[in-house]
Amino acid sequence: MKRKSIKKNYLLWILGICFTSWLASQVLIFAQTSLIEVAAAVDKSTITIGDRIKYTLTITRDKDLRIEQPGPGANLGMFEIKEYEIHEPVEQEGKIVEKFDYSISVYDTGKFVIPPFPVAFFPSDTSKEFQLITSEPIEIFVESVLAGGDAEIRDIKPPLLVPFDYFRLVVIIALLVLLLSALIFGYIYYKKRKKGEPLFRKEIILPAHELAFEELHKLLASSYLADNQYKIFFSELSDINRKYVENRFFIKALEETTTELLESLEDVELDEQAVDKLREVLDLSDLVKFAKYIPDKNEVDSAIQNTKEFIEFTRLVFEPVEVLKEMEGEESSGGDPQKIETENQLNSTEDKK
């Protein structure tokens, strides 16, 4: 009986410890998530082309938290921002509630998604370390103005026929165009031959990494950083990274959000260290462009260095022609050492002659 009682007490003791640990973890999670909340809502999710949607972003935060207010240049995907309004913060149940209204519209039909809205917050007024929290994406369906009615589009009535010989007029115009084109071509050809230049220039297409480094060099030579124009600088820095990814991996990086771009790169199977460098550059660029964040010198230098290292780590490496020829020679000889040695001896004999 004593053993059963002891086992029962041990079991109750263990269950009590587990319940206490679980309860403490839930309290900790609630304390972390209750500091700030970001909610997004629209007044209607189905519209017709040209209709406006009221997109409301609500930020509920603790009094001690500091946030970077969203601006009118927010990234809302395919939606165009028509109007922008900031409401005065109000206090509700010990929290600060801030609302931002966007009047947006889109001029195409189909299903569109308002991407997650990033909000940067700081634990205190003196803290320089920020964290990001995003709202949930919202789906919007855009219908044609003719989708729900019996409207009928009729063809325009053709013009009245005039008794005129259009065929002869077309032939005359075509002959004049051909004659003028021949005269222009002959003049250009004469000028090119006189200067000794080729008639058609060959366009030199640079590799993706060389083009990216060339654009990065031009950006660093600009005066954006000296004039504290961080938004323009990071917009162009983000475009350099996106153009490089698009030219290197054939991904529509310029049309995708940062989250969509990083998801597309998962199929490429890049090194995680290289992807982390790109993620840091794009996250900081989005923060500067859309949240009006002002980075310090270390963050700017780190973004530039991460861009250089990401391009260097992922650039396409071309094998020298001599190496390729040697590999083809070994494959054609079947990898027979004796045959290869014989060919080398014949080549050395011909060189001596």
C-alpha positions in Angstrom: 0.0 0.0 0.0 2.8 2.4 0.8 4.5 1.8 -2.6 1.2 2.5 -4.4 0.8 5.7 -2.4 4.3 6.8 -3.1 3.9 6.1 -6.9 0.7 8.1 -6.9 2.3 11.0 -5.2 5.2 11.0 -7.6 2.8 10.9 -10.5 0.8 13.9 -9.2 4.1 15.7 -8.5 5.3 15.2 -12.1 1.9 16.3 -13.6 2.0 19.4 -11.4 5.5 20.3 -12.7 4.5 19.8 -16.3 1.3 21.9 -15.9 3.3 24.6 -14.2 5.9 24.7 -17.0 3.2 24.8 -19.7 1.4 27.6 -17.9 4.6 29.6 -17.6 5.4 29.2 -21.3 1.9 30.3 -22.3 2.2 33.4 -20.1 5.6 34.2 -21.6 4.2 33.8 -25.2 1.2 36.0 -24.3 3.4 38.7 -22.8 5.6 38.8 -25.9 2.7 38.9 -28.4 0.6 41.3 -26.5 3.1 44.2 -26.8 2.1 45.1 -30.3 -0.6 43.9 -32.8 -1.0 44.8 -36.4 -4.4 44.3 -38.1 -5.4 45.0 -41.7 -8.9 45.3 -43.1 -10.8 46.4 -46.2 -14.3 47.7 -46.5 -15.0 45.4 -49.5 -13.2 42.4 -51.0 -15.0 42.3 -54.4 -15.0 45.4 -56.7 -15.2 46.3 -60.3 -12.4 48.0 -62.3 -11.7 51.5 -61.0 -13.6 51.2 -57.8 -11.8 52.4 -54.6 -11.1 50.2 -51.6 -10.6 51.6 -48.1 -7.6 49.7 -46.7 -7.3 50.3 -42.9 -4.1 49.4 -40.9 -4.6 49.3 -37.1 -1.6 49.2 -34.8 -2.3 48.4 -31.1 0.8 48.7 -29.0 2.1 49.1 -25.5 2.8 52.7 -24.3 6.5 52.0 -24.0 6.9 50.8 -27.6 8.0 53.1 -30.3 7.1 52.5 -34.0 8.0 53.8 -37.4 4.8 55.2 -38.8 3.8 53.8 -42.3 4.0 56.4 -45.0 2.1 57.2 -48.2 4.7 55.2 -50.2 3.7 51.9 -48.8 4.1 48.8 -51.0 0.6 47.5 -51.6 1.4 45.2 -54.5 -0.6 45.9 -57.7 -2.8 48.5 -56.0 -2.4 52.2 -56.5 -2.7 54.5 -53.5 -5.1 57.4 -54.2 -5.5 59.0 -50.8 -3.7 58.6 -47.4 -4.9 59.6 -43.9 -3.4 59.3 -40.4 -5.8 59.3 -37.5 -4.8 60.7 -34.1 -3.6 58.0 -31.6 -6.1 57.0 -29.0 -5.7 55.2 -25.7 -7.9 52.1 -25.1 -7.6 49.8 -22.1 -4.0 50.9 -21.4 -2.9 50.5 -25.0 -2.2 53.0 -27.8 -4.3 52.5 -30.9 -3.2 54.1 -34.2 -5.1 53.9 -37.5 -3.9 54.5 -41.0 -6.4 54.7 -43.9 -5.4 54.1 -47.6 -7.7 54.6 -50.5 -6.5 52.2 -53.2 -7.6 51.0 -56.6 -6.5 48.6 -59.3 -7.1 48.7 -63.1 -7.3 45.1 -64.1 -9.5 42.1 -63.5 -8.8 38.9 -61.6 -7.6 38.0 -58.1 -5.1 40.2 -56.4 -3.5 40.1 -53.0 -2.6 43.0 -50.8 0.7 41.9 -49.4 1.6 41.7 -45.7 2.3 45.2 -44.3 5.6 45.5 -42.4 5.7 47.7 -39.3 9.0 48.3 -37.5 8.9 48.8 -33.7 11.5 49.5 -31.0 11.3 48.2 -27.4 12.0 51.7 -26.0 12.6 55.3 -27.1 16.4 54.9 -26.7 16.7 51.5 -28.4 18.2 51.3 -31.9 17.5 47.6 -32.4 14.2 47.2 -34.2 11.9 44.3 -34.9 9.4 43.7 -37.7 5.8 42.6 -37.4 3.5 42.2 -40.4 -0.2 42.1 -41.0 -2.1 39.3 -42.8 -2.4 39.4 -46.6 -5.9 40.2 -48.0 -7.4 38.8 -51.2 -9.3 41.2 -53.5 -11.4 40.1 -56.5 -11.8 42.6 -59.3 -14.7 42.0 -61.8 -15.4 43.5 -65.1 -18.1 46.2 -65.3 -19.9 43.9 -67.8 -19.7 40.8 -65.7 -23.1 41.1 -64.0 -25.3 42.8 -66.6 -26.8 42.4 -70.0 -24.7 45.1 -71.6 -23.8 44.5 -75.2 -20.8 45.9 -77.1 -21.6 46.6 -80.7 -19.2 47.2 -83.5 -18.6 50.7 -84.8 -20.4 51.3 -88.0 -18.0 51.3 -91.0 -17.5 54.6 -92.9 -19.3 55.2 -96.0 -17.6 53.9 -99.1 -16.2 56.6 -101.4 -15.6 55.8 -105.0 -11.8 56.1 -104.9 -9.0 53.8 -106.0 -7.3 53.0 -102.7 -5.2 50.3 -104.2 -3.3 52.7 -106.4 -2.8 55.1 -103.5 -1.4 52.2 -101.3 1.0 51.1 -104.1 2.3 54.7 -104.6 2.8 55.2 -100.8 4.6 51.8 -100.6 6.9 52.7 -103.5 7.7 56.1 -101.9 8.5 54.4 -98.6 10.7 51.8 -100.2 12.5 54.5 -102.2 13.1 56.7 -99.2 14.3 53.7 -97.1 16.8 52.8 -99.9 18.1 56.3 -100.0 18.6 56.4 -96.2 20.2 53.0 -96.1 22.6 54.0 -99.0 23.6 57.2 -97.2 24.3 55.4 -94.0 26.3 52.7 -95.8 28.3 55.4 -97.6 29.2 57.2 -94.4 30.1 53.9 -92.6 32.4 52.8 -95.5 34.0 56.2 -95.6 34.9 56.0 -91.9 35.9 52.4 -92.1 33.2 51.3 -89.6 31.1 48.2 -89.9 27.5 48.6 -91.0 26.0 46.8 -88.0 27.5 47.0 -84.5 27.6 43.9 -82.4 25.9 44.4 -79.1 28.0 43.3 -76.2 25.9 41.7 -73.5 27.6 41.7 -70.1 27.2 38.8 -67.6 24.8 39.4 -64.8 27.5 40.0 -62.1 29.5 42.4 -64.2 26.4 44.5 -65.0 25.4 44.5 -61.3 28.9 45.6 -60.2 28.9 48.3 -62.8 25.5 49.7 -61.5 26.7 49.4 -57.9 29.8 51.4 -58.8 27.7 54.2 -60.3 25.4 54.2 -57.2 28.4 54.5 -54.8 29.8 57.3 -56.9 26.5 59.3 -56.5 25.8 61.9 -53.8 22.8 60.2 -52.3 24.5 59.2 -49.1 26.2 62.5 -48.7 22.9 64.3 -49.1 21.1 61.9 -46.7 18.8 60.7 -49.5 18.6 57.2 -48.0 15.2 56.3 -49.6 16.6 56.9 -53.2 19.9 55.1 -52.4 18.2 52.0 -50.9 15.6 51.9 -53.7 18.4 51.7 -56.3 20.4 49.2 -54.2 17.3 47.0 -53.9 16.8 47.2 -57.7 20.4 46.3 -58.3 20.0 43.1 -56.3 16.7 42.3 -57.9 17.9 42.8 -61.5 20.9 40.6 -60.7 18.7 37.8 -59.4 16.4 38.2 -62.5 19.3 38.1 -65.0 21.2 35.4 -63.1 18.4 33.0 -62.1 15.6 34.0 -64.5 13.2 34.9 -61.7 10.8 37.9 -62.0 12.4 39.5 -59.0 11.4 43.1 -60.0 7.7 42.1 -59.9 7.8 40.1 -56.6 7.8 41.2 -53.0 10.7 40.4 -50.8 8.9 37.4 -49.3 7.9 36.1 -52.8 11.4 36.6 -54.1 13.0 34.6 -51.2 10.5 31.8 -51.7 11.4 31.7 -55.5 15.1 31.3 -54.6 14.3 28.2 -52.6 13.9 26.3 -55.9 17.4 27.5 -56.9 19.0 25.8 -53.9 21.5 28.5 -53.1 23.8 28.5 -50.1 21.9 29.7 -47.0 24.7 32.2 -46.1 24.3 33.9 -49.5 20.5 34.0 -49.2 20.8 35.5 -45.7 23.0 38.3 -47.1 20.4 39.1 -49.7 17.6 38.9 -47.1 19.3 41.5 -44.9 19.8 43.9 -47.8 16.1 43.6 -49.0 14.6 43.8 -45.5 16.7 47.0 -44.7 15.8 48.5 -48.0 12.0 47.8 -47.5 12.3 49.4 -44.0 14.0 52.5 -45.4 11.6 52.9 -48.4 8.3 52.1 -46.7 8.8 52.8 -43.0 11.0 55.9 -43.3 13.7 54.3 -41.2 17.0 56.1 -41.2 20.0 53.7 -41.0 23.3 54.4 -39.4 26.7 54.2 -41.2 27.3 50.6 -40.0 24.0 49.5 -41.5 24.7 51.2 -44.8 28.2 49.7 -45.0 26.9 46.3 -44.1 24.2 46.5 -46.8 26.8 47.4 -49.5 29.2 44.7 -48.4 26.4 42.1 -48.3 25.4 43.0 -51.9 29.0 42.6 -53.1 29.4 39.2 -51.3 26.0 37.9 -52.5 26.9 38.7 -56.2 30.4 37.3 -55.8 29.2 34.1 -54.1 26.5 33.4 -56.8 28.0 34.7 -60.0 28.2 32.5 -63.0 31.8 31.1 -63.4 32.9 30.4 -67.0 35.5 27.6 -67.7 38.5 28.6 -69.8 38.4 27.3 -73.4 41.7 25.5 -73.0 40.3 23.4 -70.1 37.3 22.5 -72.0 39.4 21.4 -75.0 41.5 19.2 -72.7 38.4 17.6 -71.3 37.0 16.9 -74.8 40.3 15.4 -75.8 40.4 13.0 -72.9 36.8 12.0 -73.6 37.5 11.4 -77.3 40.5 9.2 -76.5 38.3 7.1 -74.2 40.6 7.9 -71.2 43.3 5.4 -72.4 46.6 6.6 -70.8 48.7 4.9 -73.5 46.8 6.6 -76.3 47.0 10.0 -74.5 50.8 9.6 -74.1 51.2 8.7 -77.8 49.3 11.8 -78.8 51.4 13.9 -76.5 54.6 12.5 -78.1 53.3 13.2 -81.6 52.5 16.8 -80.6 55.9 17.3 -79.1 57.6 15.9 -82.3 55.6 18.3 -84.5 56.6 21.2 -82.2 60.3 20.4 -82.6 59.9 20.2 -86.4 
